C-alpha cells in the first residue's frame, strides 16, 4: 500500500459527528508493508481516541502512554502471526484495566474485535469500561488495582500443571500509580520462590496518577532496589519506543528470574498538548473523559498523519492550534451528585473540626479537591 494514499475510515456517532479510525485491514496492511511497531501503535491511538469519543467517556492519557507497550507485547507473543487475524493463544493482559480503550484497540488491530465492537465501548451489551472475560481476547477481568502479578502467577501455575515443561511468557502491564497497592509488593517474592521466570511485569511509568505526579501523591522510592531486593530481574527502557520494549521482553527470556520492565512513558503520548504537564501541576486534564469536539478534531489532525507516514512525520502545529489548560484548576463538569457532594463536604468540615477527608489519588473524581485546598491540615492522601 502506498503510505501517502492511506485515508482513515469514518464512523458517525449518535450526534452525527464523523469519527476517524483505521480498520484492522488498514493496520494489518501497514504492518505487512513496514513492520514498524510505532506505526501500528499510532494507528491504535486514533482508534482508541475515537472509541472514547463515541462512548463519551474513557481514559485517554493512560491509554496513549501504554499503547506502545501493548503493541510490543502482543507482537512478541504473536510472532509471525501478529496482526494476521489469528487469535493470540498466549497470556497478556493489563492489570490497570482503565486503559481498556488501548487494549481493545490492539485487539481490534489483531482482528479479534470488529469495527462495530470497537465503537461499542461503555455501551450496554458492548465493550465494558474495564475488561471482562465476556469479551473475545480478554483472559481475565481487570481494573481492581494491584492484582496483576498475582493473576499472572496463577496463569503460570496453570500452564505448568497442564505441561510441566511449559515456559511460555505471561505478560502483564501495571501502572506506576498501581505500585501504591501493597498486593504488588506482597506478590513479588512468591514469584521468585516458585521460579516463575516466565513472568514479565511491565510498568507503564508515565509518572502521573489520576490527578497529579506520582511523586507528589505517594512516593515509591527506588523501584529498582525494591524489585532486585526480592530477587527480580529489573530493566528500564523508553516505554514509548515499542521496539525497545520488544527487545527488553525478548531479553527477559534469557534470565531465570521474573522480570520487571520499568517502561518510562509520557501520559497522553502522541498528542503534544496532552503530554505537557507542569512540575507544580495539580490536575492533569486528560486522565479521563472524552475530549470536546474541537479538541478531538485537533487530536485527529495529529494522529492521522502519524499513521500515514512511516517515518513518524508530524504536521507542524501553530501556537493557535495548541489548547491552553490550567493545571492548577480542575476541569469544569456539569452539575451532578459529585458537585453537590464536593461543596457539602466543605460545609460539614467547616461546622465540625473533627471531620477529616481521606482520599486515594482521586480528589477530582471523588470531589474532595475543594476540601483539600480549604483544609489541607485535615486532608489525608491514603
URJO-V675632 format. One record per residue. N is the residue number from 1. SS is DSSP state (h for helix, s for strand, l for the rest). PHI is phi in whole degrees, -180 to 180 (NA if undefined). NEAR is the number of other ideal C-beta (glycine too) atoms within 10 Angstrom. Layout:
BEGIN
n-><N/N>
ss-><SS/SS>
phi-><PHI/PHI>
near-><NEAR/NEAR>
END
This chain:
BEGIN
n-><1/2/3/4/5/6/7/8/9/10/11/12/13/14/15/16/17/18/19/20/21/22/23/24/25/26/27/28/29/30/31/32/33/34/35/36/37/38/39/40/41/42/43/44/45/46/47/48/49/50/51/52/53/54/55/56/57/58/59/60/61/62/63/64/65/66/67/68/69/70/71/72/73/74/75/76/77/78/79/80/81/82/83/84/85/86/87/88/89/90/91/92/93/94/95/96/97/98/99/100/101/102/103/104/105/106/107/108/109/110/111/112/113/114/115/116/117/118/119/120/121/122/123/124/125/126/127/128/129/130/131/132/133/134/135/136/137/138/139/140/141/142/143/144/145/146/147/148/149/150/151/152/153/154/155/156/157/158/159/160/161/162/163/164/165/166/167/168/169/170/171/172/173/174/175/176/177/178/179/180/181/182/183/184/185/186/187/188/189/190/191/192/193/194/195/196/197/198/199/200/201/202/203/204/205/206/207/208/209/210/211/212/213/214/215/216/217/218/219/220/221/222/223/224/225/226/227/228/229/230/231/232/233/234/235/236/237/238/239/240/241/242/243/244/245/246/247/248/249/250/251/252/253/254/255/256/257/258/259/260/261/262/263/264/265/266/267/268/269/270/271/272/273/274/275/276/277/278/279/280/281/282/283/284/285/286/287/288/289/290/291/292/293/294/295/296/297/298/299/300/301/302/303/304/305/306/307/308/309/310/311/312/313/314/315/316/317/318/319/320/321/322/323/324/325/326/327/328/329/330/331/332/333/334/335/336/337/338/339/340/341/342/343/344/345/346/347/348/349/350/351/352/353/354/355/356/357/358/359/360/361/362/363/364/365/366/367/368/369/370/371/372/373/374/375/376/377/378/379/380/381/382>
ss-><l/l/h/h/h/l/l/l/s/s/s/s/l/l/l/l/l/s/s/s/s/l/l/h/h/h/h/h/h/h/h/h/h/h/l/l/h/h/h/h/h/h/h/h/h/h/h/h/h/h/h/h/h/h/h/l/l/l/l/h/h/h/h/h/h/h/h/h/h/h/h/h/h/h/h/h/h/h/h/h/h/l/l/l/l/l/l/l/l/l/s/s/s/s/l/l/h/h/h/h/h/h/h/h/h/h/h/h/h/l/l/l/l/l/h/h/h/h/l/l/s/l/l/l/l/l/s/l/l/l/l/l/l/l/l/l/l/l/l/l/l/l/l/l/l/l/l/h/h/h/h/h/h/h/h/h/h/h/h/h/h/h/l/l/l/l/l/l/l/s/s/s/s/s/s/l/l/h/h/h/l/h/h/h/h/h/h/h/h/h/h/h/h/l/l/l/l/l/s/s/s/s/s/s/s/l/l/s/l/l/l/l/s/h/h/h/h/l/l/l/l/l/h/h/h/h/h/h/h/l/l/l/s/s/s/s/s/s/l/l/l/h/h/h/h/h/h/h/h/h/h/h/l/l/l/l/l/l/s/s/s/s/s/s/l/l/l/l/l/l/l/h/h/h/h/l/l/l/l/l/l/l/l/l/l/l/l/l/l/l/l/l/h/h/h/h/h/h/h/h/h/h/h/h/h/h/h/h/l/l/l/l/l/l/l/l/l/l/h/h/h/l/l/l/l/l/l/l/l/l/l/l/l/l/l/l/h/h/h/h/h/h/h/h/h/h/h/h/h/h/h/l/l/l/l/l/s/s/s/l/l/l/h/h/h/h/l/l/h/h/h/h/h/h/l/h/h/h/s/s/s/l>
phi-><NA/-71/-62/-74/-93/-64/-128/-68/-79/-128/-125/-95/-81/-66/-100/86/-83/-84/-110/-91/-159/-109/-73/-63/-66/-59/-68/-64/-67/-63/-65/-63/-74/-121/48/-112/-64/-64/-60/-64/-62/-68/-64/-67/-61/-60/-66/-64/-60/-70/-63/-65/-66/-61/-72/84/-163/141/-106/-82/-55/-74/-65/-71/-71/-95/-63/-63/-66/-62/-63/-63/-65/-66/-63/-64/-71/-84/61/-66/-90/-60/59/-92/94/-82/-66/-75/-94/-99/-100/-145/-157/-106/-67/-84/-62/-72/-88/-53/-57/-69/-61/-66/-62/-73/-62/-64/-59/-82/83/-84/-126/-82/-59/-62/-66/-56/-93/-104/-55/59/-113/-57/84/-105/-79/-64/-62/-121/-58/-133/-70/-69/-93/-56/91/-97/-89/-158/-65/-140/128/-82/-63/104/-96/-56/-69/-60/-67/-60/-61/-64/-63/-67/-60/-64/-58/-71/-69/-73/-145/-55/-88/-67/-137/-69/-59/-117/-115/-130/-100/-127/-86/-71/-68/-66/-64/-65/-76/-62/-62/-55/-74/-71/-81/-73/-61/-64/-65/-72/-57/-84/69/-83/-69/-73/-79/-124/-108/-112/-87/-80/-90/-89/73/-125/-96/-60/-105/-148/-62/-60/-67/-88/-93/-157/-59/-104/73/-86/-64/-57/-63/-67/-71/-67/-64/-105/98/-87/-80/-119/-135/-115/-138/-80/-72/-94/-110/-62/-68/-65/-66/-56/-64/-67/-64/-60/-65/-63/-70/-92/-107/-92/-113/-63/-118/-110/-99/-92/-95/-76/-123/-122/-66/77/-53/111/-118/-51/-78/-84/-76/-82/-155/-68/-62/-103/-66/-106/-136/-79/-85/-119/-71/-144/97/-76/-77/-66/-58/-70/-70/-58/-63/-63/-67/-68/-62/-87/-74/-60/-63/-62/-88/-75/-120/-71/-91/63/-65/-116/-69/-66/-103/-84/-62/-71/-82/-93/-68/-102/-125/-103/-73/-87/-124/-73/-66/-70/-144/-69/-55/-160/-60/-67/-67/-68/-65/-62/-80/-65/-59/-63/-60/-64/-69/-68/-81/-129/-67/-86/-80/-120/-97/-109/-142/-126/62/-144/-64/-76/-64/-93/78/-94/-66/-70/-64/-60/-77/-74/-134/-59/-74/-116/-118/-126/-87/-96>
near-><12/6/14/8/7/18/11/21/15/11/19/11/15/7/9/6/15/13/21/21/24/30/18/21/14/19/24/19/15/24/20/11/14/15/12/16/22/22/24/31/28/29/29/31/28/23/33/31/27/31/29/26/27/24/19/14/13/25/24/27/26/30/29/32/30/31/32/31/32/28/30/30/28/25/24/24/20/18/10/6/14/20/22/14/11/13/13/19/9/17/21/24/22/30/27/25/25/23/31/29/30/32/31/29/33/30/25/26/28/25/18/19/22/13/16/9/18/25/22/20/24/18/14/5/6/18/26/19/18/19/24/15/12/10/19/11/20/23/15/18/17/25/17/11/21/20/22/28/26/17/19/28/21/14/22/24/13/12/19/17/9/8/9/7/6/12/13/14/21/27/28/25/29/24/27/23/23/19/21/20/18/9/15/24/15/12/21/23/13/14/25/16/10/14/13/22/20/23/27/27/25/30/25/30/23/27/16/25/24/22/22/21/17/19/13/15/19/14/9/15/8/9/16/14/9/17/22/14/12/16/13/22/20/16/22/15/23/15/28/24/19/27/15/19/27/20/15/24/23/12/14/24/13/9/13/7/18/28/25/27/26/20/27/18/26/22/23/26/22/26/23/14/18/24/17/16/22/10/8/10/18/19/19/24/23/24/22/18/17/18/20/11/12/9/18/18/13/18/26/21/14/20/26/19/15/21/25/20/16/16/9/13/10/13/12/6/13/6/6/6/13/12/14/6/18/12/16/10/11/18/14/5/13/6/7/10/8/14/13/11/14/20/13/11/19/19/10/12/19/12/8/9/9/6/13/13/22/11/21/17/19/15/25/25/17/17/24/22/21/19/24/19/12/14/17/8/6/15/18/12/17/8>
END
